[in-house]
């Protein structure tokens, strides 16, 4: 299987809700040995995706893996600029009024320092603020439901969101399996 197809499969399976515009961001993890020139590949796709407000941010780059945040810039700005999000970000020393790029750079520093995903990453991924707070307060325990994230608030709403994300991913994967590229799919959106 060629590298572009493998990359598109990762995007379709893990990032379809972001690509479709129903979520602010998703994460993908790429094994370096499966993507010989990953950074050139990212640049190639950015040329097509940036005009759709979709961007890549490398959050972690180790000897074996690269963790990439795939995000809708406008949606992510809206999420992070909410007053409730600002309160959480301030607790982790993010500076109010900073650009998305500055917030992403600081998130990278926090990931490198903690060697794991900082709790506030849920905000970047568009998780409900109540659930991000619930995760932080309960240290990842005592959740009501676990799916795309750990749910501490509205289970019914979360189940509906989980279903829409799964449906979106299934549609993207189906089209990809039919030979339609991610680039062509995004032109239709």
N, C-alpha and C positions, 0 to 999 in steps of 0.2 A: 504494500500500500504506500502511495506517495505521501510525502510530508504534508503537503497542503490538505489532502483529504483527512489525514490523521488529526491535523490541527482543527479543521472544520468540524470533525466529529466531537472533539473536546468542546468547542464553542457551542455546537448545537445541544449537546447533552447537558452541559453545566451552565450555559449562559443565555439560553433562548429567552427567558423572561426579560433579561436586560436588552438583548438584541431587538426584541419585539416592542420594547418601550413600556413594559408593565412593572419594571423593577429598576431601582437605581444602579445596582451593581451585583456582580457575581465574581467568584474566584475560580481560577483554574490553576492546576499544578501540572507543569510539564517536566517530564524526565528529559534531561539534557541528551542522554544517549539515543533518544528517539527523534530528537530535533537537532540535527547537526548545526544548523545556522539559525537558531530560534530568533535572534534579534533582527536579522534581515527579514525573516518571515513576518515578525510583528510590524516592521516598517511597511512591508508590502500591504498588509491588511489595513494598517492605519490609513493609508492613502484612500482606501475605499470607505472605511468606517467613520473617519473623523467628520466627513460632511454630513453624516447621520447623527452627529453628536455622541458617537461611541469612541471611547479612548481606552488605551491600555496603560497600566501603571505597574511596573515590576516592584513588588513589595519585598521579595526575598530572592536572592540569587546565591545558591550554595553550589558546591561542587557537583551535586547530582540533580538538583531540582531548581526550578524557577516558579515562584508563586506570582501570579498576575491577577490584578484586579481589572476586570472589564467593566467599564462604567459609562453611564449616560451623564455627561457633565452637567447639563442643566438640572436633571433630576437630583443628582448628588448634591449640587449646590443648594437646592431647595430643602432637601432633607437636613443637611448639616447646618443650615442657617435658621432652622426652627429654634425658637427660644428654649424648648426642652432639650434639644440636642446640644445647644450651646452650653447649658448648665453641666451636662455630662462631660462634654469635651473639656470644659474649663477644669473639672476635677482631675483630669489627666494632663493638665498643663498645655493644652492646645490654646493658641492665642486667638482671641475673638477678632473677627474682621480679616483674618488671613485668607488668602486665596485657596481654592481647592488644591492646587499644586503644593502649596505650603503645608496644608493639612496632610496630604498624601506623603510628603517627604517626612513629616513628623511621625506618621503612622509607621513608615519604614524603619525609622530609628527605634520606635517603641518595639517593633517586632524583633529587631536585631538584639535589643537589650534584654527583652523578656524571653527570647528564644521560642516564642509561641505566639498565638493570636491574642493581642490585647482585647480586653472585654469590649471596648468601644467600637471594635470592628463591626459589631452588629448594626451600628448607626450607618456606617458606610455601605453595608449590604442591604439597607432599607428595611431592617427588622423593626417591628413596632417598638416605640420608645419604652412602653411599659414592660415589654419582654426583655429589652436590654437592661433596664433597671432591675427587673426581677432576677435576671441572671447574675448581675453584679452583687445584689443584696443577698442572694441565696447561694452564692459561690457555685452556680451551675447545678444545684440540687433542688429538690421539692418542686419541680415543674409539673404542669398539668398535662402536657402533651409534648412529644418530641417528634419533629419532622425535619423540615428544612432548617429549623432553629428550635430552641427550647422555649415553649410557650408558658407564660406565667399569667396572662391576662385572658383575653377572649378566645376560648377554644374554637367556637363556631366560626368566627371570622378567620382564624388561623387555618382551619381545615379547608375553608373555601379558597384561601390564598394558596395553600399547598396544592390543591386540586388544579387551580389555574396554572401554576408553575409547571406541574407535571404534564398537563395537557399541552401547554406551549412547547415544552421540550419534546414531547412525542411528535407534535406536528413538524417541528424543525427537523428532527431525526428522520421522520418519514420522507420529507421532501429531499433531504440529503441522500437518503438511500435510493431515491428515484432519480438521482443524478443532477439535482438542482443545487448549485453552489450557494454558500452563505451569501456571497456577493449578490447573486441574482435574487435570492430571497429578500435581502434588504432593499433592493431597488423597488420591490413590490410593496414595501411597507411605507 
